[in-house]
């Protein structure tokens, strides 16, 4: 899980400079934070902006009867039972109905990425490497944190190699 990777590398104290409400998590992901025995995920969710006091990382809920809920339960989850892939499906449904139209789904799950690409189109889906590069370019990650996140990602089960263009940051 990308959120867990960031929680392992970025101390909660570093998050206070991040922009509020730019990183949103599906409610299924946020609720699972309590299952993290290390407490890192819950600590990240508790971080407030140093300037406004608002939450840095927030979650969204897809409710039954909403436009996103209709997409989630009548289209994306028709063949899925239980909670498998719920966070990914919630994220796709929410992004499809986001009024701003600029939400980007981030996942390392290959099936979820392909489904999101099919539903949202180009430019609305990215691999975690893209997120890490974005955070680095905005000054929200230190170079060493960026390198650590790339290395974690390259070792993950569903990993693809570090993209050549990002390996250029190492030079």
Residue pairs with C-beta under 8 A, 6 or more apart in sequence:
1 29
1 108
2 106
2 107
2 108
2 128
2 131
3 25
3 29
3 33
3 41
3 44
4 36
4 40
4 41
5 128
5 149
5 152
5 153
5 156
6 44
6 149
7 36
7 38
7 40
7 41
7 43
7 44
8 40
8 152
9 145
9 148
9 149
9 152
10 44
10 141
10 145
12 40
12 43
12 44
12 46
12 47
14 140
14 142
14 145
15 44
15 47
15 56
15 57
16 47
16 48
16 49
16 50
16 56
17 50
17 139
17 140
18 49
18 56
18 57
18 140
19 56
20 49
20 52
20 54
20 55
20 56
20 58
21 54
21 55
21 58
23 56
23 57
23 58
24 57
24 58
24 59
24 60
24 94
24 103
25 45
25 57
25 58
25 59
25 60
25 87
26 59
26 60
26 62
26 86
26 87
26 88
26 90
26 91
26 94
27 59
27 60
27 61
27 62
27 90
28 83
28 86
28 87
28 90
29 59
29 87
30 45
30 59
32 41
32 87
33 41
33 42
33 44
33 45
34 42
36 42
44 56
44 57
45 55
45 57
45 59
47 55
47 56
47 57
48 54
48 55
48 56
49 55
49 56
60 90
60 94
62 68
62 69
62 72
62 90
62 93
62 94
63 69
64 73
66 97
67 97
68 90
68 93
68 94
68 96
68 97
69 93
71 92
71 93
71 96
71 97
72 89
72 90
72 93
75 93
76 89
76 92
76 93
76 115
76 119
77 86
77 89
80 89
85 109
85 111
85 112
88 105
88 107
88 109
88 112
88 115
88 116
89 112
91 105
91 107
91 112
91 116
92 105
92 112
92 115
92 116
92 119
92 120
94 103
95 103
95 104
95 105
95 116
95 120
95 124
96 119
96 120
102 124
103 124
104 123
104 124
104 125
104 126
105 112
105 113
105 116
105 120
105 124
105 125
105 126
106 125
106 126
106 127
106 128
106 130
106 131
107 113
107 116
107 125
107 127
107 128
108 127
108 128
108 153
108 156
108 158
108 159
109 158
110 158
113 125
113 127
116 124
116 125
117 125
127 160
128 149
128 153
129 150
129 153
129 162
129 163
129 166
132 141
132 146
132 149
132 150
132 153
133 146
133 166
135 141
135 146
136 143
136 145
136 146
136 169
141 149
143 169
146 169
147 169
147 170
150 162
150 166
153 159
153 162
154 161
154 162
